[in-house]
Amino acid sequence: MGKMHAEGVTLIELLVALSVMAIVLTLGVPAFTDFFASGRMSAAANDVVSAMHLARSEAVKHGQRVLLCPSSDGHTCGDSKEWVNGWILFASKDREHDKDEPLLQAGSPISPGIRMTSSNFRKRIVYQPSGNSPGTNTSFTFCDTQKRVKPRVICLSNTGRPRLSWTRCDGKPLICS
């Protein structure tokens, strides 16, 4: 008969494996948290850019004014530069959402931890049948409330075209307050 011997893991091998796993988790978890926060911010910015593109195309396609505005209830425009509670998109005659005007899109609230504000000058975005969005140029700033992720901004020109940027619309550094 051959020798019988037990196979297993020694205490030292187990401690080394647990130490390596603790180091990897300590370094990896914050990176994943930042990765997911960056993904949420990108998704929020892309949702707004998509709504702007839809508003512009609907205005041109139907030859009527289309309005994009912040909304906390999904039916009426708010008068705030904070857009975190969502927005609505609709064809409008009088810049207010009436019951007979169909809602083209309602944006859901932005993920917790992300703040979205528009510049002070334009709290409502109106697209004309030409596709233009007259008024002053405006920006929509996306900030991580815990400052883990680099802020982003959507710059909207009078021509109605949005563009994403890592800097302010004038090229200066973007700082969240």
N, C-alpha and C positions, 0 to 999 in steps of 0.2 A: 504494500500500500504506500501511496505517496504521502508527502507532507501536507498537512492541512494548515493553511494560514489565512487569516482574516484580511479582507481588503476593505479599504475605506479611506476616509479623509482624516488627516491628522488635524489636531487643534491649530497648529501653526499655519497649515494650508488654508484652513477655514478663516482664520483671522486675516491672512493676507488677502484672500478673495473679498472679504467684507470691507476691508480698507480700500481696496481698489474700487469697489462698487460705490462706496461712500464718496470718494474723490470724484468719480465720473458724474454721479448725481449732483454733487455740489456745484460742479462746473456746468453741467448740462441743463438743469432745470431753469435757471435764469435765462439762458439763451433761448430755450423753447418758449418761455413766457414772452420775451421780446419778439420772437418770431410770430407768435399768434397775435400779439398786439399790432404788429406791423400789418399783418394780413387783414385784421379788422379795419384798420385805418384805410388801407387800400380799397377794401370792399366798399366802405362808406363813400369815399371820394369817387370811385367808379360808378356807384349808384347815382350820384348827383350829376356827374358828367353825362351818363346815359339819359337821365331825365331832361337835361338841357338839349341834347341831340334830338330826343323825341319831340320836345316842345318846338324846336326850330323846324323839324321836318313836318309836323302837323300843321304849323302855321302856314308854311309854304304850300303844302298839299291841299289844304282846305280853303286857302285864301282868307283867313281870318286871324284875329289876334288870339294868341295862346299865352296864358299866364302861369308862372311857376312861383309859388309862395310858401313860406313856412306855415305849418298847420299843426296844432296839437290834437285836434279832434278828427282830422281827416275829411272835413267838410267846409270849413271856413278858413280864410287867410288870417294869420296872426300878424301883429304889428311889431315884431321883434327881429333883431338881427341874429338871434339864436335859432338854429334850425335843427337842434338835437331831437325834437319831438316828432319830426317827420315833415312832409311837405305834400302839397297837392298840385296837380297839373290839370288845367281845364281850358277850353275855349271860352273867351269872355268878351262881352260887349262893353261892360262897365267896370272892369277890373275887380269885380266881386263875384264869388261863386254863387249863382242863383240856382234854385231847385231845378229849373228847366235846362240848365247847362250840364251836359254829361261830364263826369269826371274821367279824364284820360288816364290818370295814374295817381296813386296815393303812396308816397314813400313812407316806409316804416321808421320808427325811431332809430336813431343811431346807437350803436353798441355802447354800453356803459364804459366810461373811461375815455371816451372821445368827445371832444367839444368841437362843434362846427359853428362858425359865425361868419356873417357876411359883413362887408364893409358898411360903414354908416349910411352911405348914400342910397343904396338900393336894397330895400327889404323885399321887394317883389320884382320879378324878372318878367318883362313883357316882350314877347316875340311878335313882330309885325308880319303880315303876309309876305313881305319881301325876305324874311329870315333874319332881318336885323333886330337888334335889341337896343333901341335908342336910350339915351341917358348917359350917365357917366360910366366909364369902365368900372368894373367891380371885381371883388375877389371874395372867395370863400375859403377861410382858413380852417384847417383840421389840426387840432392839437391833442396830444395824449396828456390827460390830466396828471399822470404819474411821471411824465417826462422821460419815458423809456424809449420812445420812438421819435425819430426825426419828423417835425411837422411838414405838412404839405399844403399847397394852396391851388385852388382853381382860379385862373384868371379868365374873366369873361369880357370880351371886347364889345364895342358897339355893333360890330358886324354879326354878333350872336355866336361866335365861335369860342367854345371853352378850351383851355389848355391846362394841363397839370404841370406844376412846378415845385421844386424844392426850395426856391427862393421867392421873395415877394415879387409881385408883378413888375416892379421897376428894377429888379435884379439885386436888390439889397438883401442881406440875410433875413431869414424869416425867424422871428422870435415869438414864442407864445408867452402870454402874461399870466 
